[in-house]
């Protein structure tokens, strides 16, 4: 019997993240896209780095290289090319590969290869994020100091059918700003406890093998926040501030101090095939004592029942029967797991607040409604997404779509106040502030602690000239979401300006994480103009023009939603003081 041929190689394993979802949505289009990537990106790169394709199965690839450096360079450059191609594709149709690279001895059999080296590469690929590259220790030892990348130690991983633990490293091609959330948390002031029982729900840890499932574990936590917020007996911190702790090494006592809450909920989600494991625990922040903890191992079909039970147990622990009854009475039911999955993806996309992500969010929410047409909250969130798009694009058709979706949500019994708030904002945009006030009042009655409701109502107050009330909405938002840097400070920056408090306005402008809103940069320029900082004002105006070339003061005046002409002139006065004219 002939001895098997063995050789030392570097092995790369890759597959498409979320391939089944892509195929289910558009089988022919997905296959075409995959073939195009193979022909135009992957195969030429394989040839460039002297690789050999030794295995394909559906969306997976197995490639051998003569050196670890070649394998790593192939992986990084290929991922960069694929990412660049994805920029012009809606998020719901993007194709992202996960890649794992290992090095060692393999057995050669005709056109393919076998051995532990291959198996470890496949397991490392599962550790990778979509669009990322993870390498094993054997590759790390060979490439360290030879490639211009940061190799982030992910620790040891126990892998199925592999004898010992495998140390993995994430390949980072540029420095990530991972200190910003920590800095934001550290800079936050300690807040007093409200008079109501108060709680913050931290993002649940994704314990699934697939990092792409983050949206699912985030969605579980967000649903808990939404349901608990229905109780008038509790003070519940908004999502954006709770989620500032995502990926952080959490000190529960610090969370309690920075968010001003007595209790903290944390947990984890592991989703695998038809099973789901959810752990949740309620902790007293000051002492670290566990008030309540539970683990649920259920079929995925029981997910909604588990969510209901966790929410009810937390409400019971905090405020007893009254709080739990309020939640049970207003809870909406779900019938479709596929619809819920699409809904969570839609919320995840729209929460990133860019035009491209919001477009992707619209597609996911439309998919959710296609699967569950009578979902009031999916229609409400779709209305919110359309309204946001209309702000990005100044598109009347989008506003009409937003109104249609919001009215349908109201018809279906949306209890969150979001749909009413969107209708109010749309009337405000048209200048019908009487109708806007009526819908805003109903929105606040249903969602007095819903941050999205408070944002829309705050802007209606701002546009209609009710500046003191707009400031009140902004301050309520700031307490509900003390670490949030976008909606809160955008509203406050505009409100303080019109109140003539320019230093306070500038402080909020600096805190507001604005990278996309053209009129926001114009308003910053006006604020700087009022403060006599003309050079900085012209720089801000330049950033406005980068996003909207040819924008003029006449355009600013024409597109303004303000009811009072004096408020429009106030903004224009700041721009003129900065030396900005048509």
N, C-alpha and C positions, 0 to 999 in steps of 0.2 A: 504494500500500500504506500503510495507516494506521500511524502511529508507535505503538509499544507504550506503554501507560500505565505510568509509573513513580512511585514515591512513597517517602518516608523513613518507616520503621517500626522497631519493635523486634520481633524474632521469637523465639518460644520453641518449642523442640523438646523433646519428652518421650517416654519409653517406659518400660515396666514391666521392671524388673530380674528376670531369671530367669523370663520369661513362659513359655518353652517347658517348663521344669520344672513350673510350676504347671499348665499345660494337660495335660501328660502325667499328672500325679497326679489331677486332677479337672477335666475339661474343662468340664462344665456349671456347676460351682460357681465356677470361675474367671471364666467369661463373666458369670455373674450378679453376682459381686463387682465386676468392672470396670464393668459397666453401672450398678451402684449408686453407685460412686464418681463416675462421670460425672454422674449425675443429681443426687446429693446434695451433692457437694463441688465438682467441677471446673467444671461448667457455670454454677452460681451465681457462682463466683469470676470466671469469664471475664466475665460480665455486669457484676459489681461494678467491675471495672477496665477497662471499655470495650474488652474484647478481641473478636476475631473468630476463630472456629475455621475454619481454611482447609485443613485436611488431616487425615484419619484413615486409618490402615491397621493393622488388627489392634489391637495394643496401643499404637501410636504416635500422637502428637498434634502438630499444627503450629498455633500460635496467633500472630496478629499483634496488636500493641498500638500505640496512638498515641504512647506515650512509653516510654523505657527504665525510668523509675521505676515506672510502672504494671506493666510486665512483671515487674520484680524483686519488687515487692510481691505480685503474684499468685503468683509462684513460691514465695516464702517462706511465705506464709499457707496456700497449698494444701498444701505439704509438711507444715506443722505440723498441719493438720487431718487429713491422711491418717495421720500418725504417731500422733496421739491415738486414731484409730479402730483402729489396729493393736494397741493395748495389750491388748485383750480377745480377740485372735485368736491361735491357736497359730502359732509362728514359721514352720512349714512352709507355712502358707497365707497369710501376710502378703503384701500387694501394695505394693511400694515403687517409686516413680518416680524416674528420673534426669532432670534438667532442664538444658538449656543455653540461654543467652540471648545473642543478638547483635543489633546495630543497624546499619542501613544502608539502601541503596537496593534496592528490589525491583521486579520487573516483575509487574504485575497482569494475570491472565488469567482472566476470568470469576470463578469462585469460589475460585481459589487464587493463589499467588504463587510466583515463581521468582527465581533469582539466587544469586550467591556468598554473600550475607548469609544466605540460607536454609541453604545447604550448610554454612557455618561453624557455625551454630546446632546443626545435627545432629551435627557433629563434637565440639562442646563438650559436648553431652549425653553422648557416650560417655566423656568424661573424668570426668564427675560420679560420685560415689559414689551407691549407692541411698539415696534420701531426701535427696539433696543438690542443690545448684544451683551451676553453673559459668557464669561470664559471660566475654565477650570484652572486649578493650581498648576497643572503641567504646562498650560499655555502661558500663564502668568510668569512662571520662572523663565520661559524662553523669550518673552517679548519685553519684559520690564527693562526700561532704559533705552529701548530701541524704537518705541513708537511715541508720538506726541499726544498721548491721551492719559487721562487720569483713570486709574484702575481702583474702583471703590470696593473694599472688602465687604461682602455680604454674609460672611461667616460660613459655618459648616452646615451642610444640608444632608439629611438622611434621605436617600433615594431608593425607590422601589427596585428590588432585585439587584442592588449594588451593595457589596459586602460591607464597606465602611463608609463613614461620612465623607462628603465631597465639599471642599472649600470652593466657593464661587466668588467671582468678581464682576461688577458691572463696569462696562466700558463707557466712560463719560468723555465726550469729545469737546465739551466746553464747560466752564465753571457754572454750576447752578447756584442761584441765589437762595440757598437754603436757610440763611440766617434771618431773612426778612420777617417770617412769621414769628420767630423767637424774639426778635427785636421789638416787633409790634406788641407782643404780649408783655415783655419786660417793661416797655415804656408806658403801658396802661396803668392808670391809677387804681388803687384799691377803692372799691365801691361799697357803700353801706347796704345792708340787707333791706329789701322792701318789706312792707307790713304783711304781705301775703306769703304763704309758703312758696318758696322760690326754687327753681330747678334749671339746670343746663343739661342738655343731652349732647354728649360728645359724639363725634363721628365713630361709628362702629368699625372695628378692625376687620379688614377682609382677610379671612383665613383660608380662602380658596386657593388652589394651585394657580389659577389664572388671575394675574394682576388686573386684567381687563374687567374683572367683576367688582372693582371698586365702586362703580356707579350703583351696584345693587346694594352693597352694605351701606353706602351713603344714603340710599333711598330709604332703607329701613329706619335709620336714625331720623331722617327728615320727616318721615311719616309719624314717628313718635312725637316729634316737636309739634307737628301740625295738630295731631289729635289732642295732646295735652293742652295746647293753646286754646282749645275750645272751652276749657273750664274757666269760668269767671273767677273761680276760687284760687287760682294759681297764677304765679308770675313765671313765665317761661321765656328764657333767653332765645333770641332769634337765631336762625341757622347760621348766618354768616359769621357771627361771633363765636358760636360753639365750634364751627369748623375751622376757625383760626388755629385750633390746637391739633389739627390733623397732621399726622406724621411727626408730632413732637413727643419728647419724653415727658409725660404728663405728671405733674404734681397736683393731686386733687385739691390740696389746701390752697395752692396758688390759683387754680381755676376758680375756686369759690371766691377768693379775694378779688381777682381781676374782673369777674363777671358779676360780682355782688349777689351770690346765691347761697342758700343754705345746703342744697343737695345737688349732687351730680350723678347722672346716669352714664354708664359706659358699658360696652359690650362688644361682641364679635359675631361674625356671620361666616359660616362655612357652607358653601353651596356646591354640591357634587351630584351630578346626574339627577336622579329623582328625589334626592334627600337634601334636607337643610338642617343645619344645627345653629341655633341662636342662643347665645348667652347674654344675659343682662343683669346688671346689678345697680342698686340704688345706694349711694354712699353719702354719709354726712360729711360735708367738705371740711369743716373745722377740725374734726376728730379723726377722720378716715374710717370711722365705724361703718360696717355694712348694715344697712337697714333691711335690705331684702336682696336676694340673688336667686337666679333660676337658670337652668339649662334645658333647652327643648331640642329633642331629636325627632324630627317629623318628616313625613312625606312632603314634597314641595307643594302639593295641593293644599296642605294644611297651613300654609304660610300666613294667610290672612287671619286665621283663627289664633295663631301664635301672636301676631301683632296685636290683636284685640286683647288677648290675655295679658301681655306685657304692659300695655297702656293702662288697662284697668287696674292691675296690681300696683303700678306706680301711683296712680291717682288715689287709690285706697290708702296707700301708705302715707301720702302727703296730706290729703284733706278728707279722707273717709268717703262715706257713701254719697254725699252731695256731689263732690267733684267727679267721681266715677259715673254717676248717673247722668251728669251733663254731657260727658263724652259719649256714653252709650246712646243717648237720645239723638245725637246729631251725627253719629258715625255713618259714613257712606259704605255701601257694600261693593265688593269686587266679584266678578264672575270669571274673568279671563286672566290667567297668568301671563300669557303672551302680551295682552294689552297692558298689564301692569309693568312688564319689563320694558315695553316701548315707551310707556309714560315716564318711567324713571330715567331712561336714556334722554328723553326730551328735556326733562328738568335739569339733568346734568349738563346738557349742551347749552341751554339758555342761561344757566347760572354763570357762564363765563363772559357774558355781556359783550360779545363782538358780533358784528353783522354776520360773519360767516358761520359762527357757532349758533346764532339765533336761527339762521336758515335751516341748519341741521336739526335744531330743536323742533322747528315747525314740522319738518318731515316725520320725525319720530312721533310727535303728538298726533299728527294726522293718521299715522299708522295705528296708534293706540285707539283712536276714535273709529277707524275702520273695523277694528276687532271688537270694540265695545262702544257702539254708537250712543248709548245713553249715559255715558260717564260724564257727570256734570263737571267734575274737577278737571278732566282732560280738556273739555271745551273751554273752561275758564282759563287754564294755562295757555291754551292755543290763542285765545283772545289777547292775553298779556304779551305773548311772543309776537303776534301780528302788530300790536300797538308799538312794541319796541322797534320792530323793523320799520314801521312808518316814521319813527323818529330818525332812524339812520338814513332813510331814503327820501323823506318828505313826500311819501307816496299815498295819495288819496285812496287808491284801490286797496292798499294794506289796511287803512283805517276802516274801510267798509267791511273787509274780512274780519277785522277785530270786533266790530260792532255785531256782525252776524253771529260770531262764535260766542260772544259774551251774552247776547240775548238768549241763545240756545242754552247756555249754562244756567242762566236764571230760570228759564222754563223748566229745566230738569231738576231744579232745586239746589243749586250751589249754595252751600251754607258757610263758605269761607269769607264771603264779602269781596273776593277778588273780581268776580264778573261785574258786580255793581260798581266797583272802583274803576274798572276799565271803561264801562259805559260813561261814568262821570267824567273821566279824563277826555274821552272822545267828544263829549258835549262841550267841555272846557276848551278844547282845541278849536272848536267851531265858533266859540264866543257865546254859546248859550249857557251862561253861568247859573241861570235859574234851574234848568234841568240838571246841570252838573251838581249843584248843591243838594238837590233832592236825592240823587243816586249816591252821592258821597255820604250823606247822612245814613242811608240804609247800609252802605258798605261798612261804616264805622260801628253800627249797631251789631252787625254780624261778626266783624273781625277787628275788634278794638285793639288787639295785640298782633294782628297780622302785619308784618313789616311791609309787604308789597302794597297792602291797602293803605297804610300810613304814608307811603311814598307818593302814591297817586293822589291821595287827598291833600297832602302837603303841597303838591304842585298846583292843584286846582285853587287852593288858597293863595298861593304865590301869584298865579296868573290873574286872579280876580282882584288883587290888591289887598287881600286880607293878610297883611304881612305878619302881624302879631300871631295870628292863628297858624300861619305857615311855620313860624319859628317854634311854636308849641309842638307841632307835628314833628319837626326836626329833632327837638329835644327829647320827645317821647321815643323816637326811633333810636337816638343815641343811648338811652338807658336800656332799651330792649336789646340793642346790638352794640355794646360799647367798643368792640374791636373792629367793627365794620368800617371800611374806608371809602366806599363808593357812594351808595345811595344817600347815606346820612349826610356826608359832607358836600356832595353836589347840591342838595337841597339847601343846606345851611349857607353855603358859599353865596348862592344867588340871593337868598333871603337877607342875610346880613348886609349885602351890598345895597339892596334897595332900601334897607333901614338906615343907610349911611354909616354903618359900622365897618369901615373898609379894612381895618387891621384884622378884625375877627373874620371878615370875609376871606382875606388873603390866607389866613391860617387854615381855614377849611379848604380853600383851593389847593393848598400845599398838601393837605391830608388826602384829598380826593385822588384816587388812582385813575386818572383820565388819560387814556392813550388813543381814543378813537373819536370822541365827540367834537366836531369842528366848532359848533357854537359855544361849547364849553371853553375852548381856548380863546374865542373872541371875548367872552365874558371875563376871563382872567386878564386879558389885555386891558379891558375897561377898568377893572379894579386897580391894576398897577398904574394906569393913567391917573386915576383919582389920587393915588399916593405919590405922584410925581416921579415914578420910576419908569420913564419913557422908554429907555433902551430895553428893559426887560419886557415891557408891554409890546414893543414891536417884535421881539422874539416870539412871544406868545401868539401874536397875530400871524406871524410866519408859519407857526405850527397849524393854525387854523387853515391857512391857504394851502399847506401841504395836503390836507385832507379834503379841501374843497377849493380847487384852483379857480381863480377869478371871482371869488366871493367878495362882495362889496358892502358898504354900509347900507345901501339901498336894499340889497338882498337881506341883510340882517333885519331891517325895518319891516320888510314885506313878509318875512317868515316868522315874525314874533307872535307868540301866543298871548301876550299881555293885553288885558282889557283896557287898562288905563294908559293913555298916550304919554302921561308924565313918566311912567315907568320905562317905556321904550326910550324916551328922550334921556332919561337918567343913564341908561347903558351907552347910548350914543355919545353923551357928554364925556364919559370916561374915555371912550375911544378917541374922540377929538383932542382931549387933553394930552393923549399920548402921541399926538401928531399923525393919527391915522385918518386919512380922508379917501374919498373915491378918486 
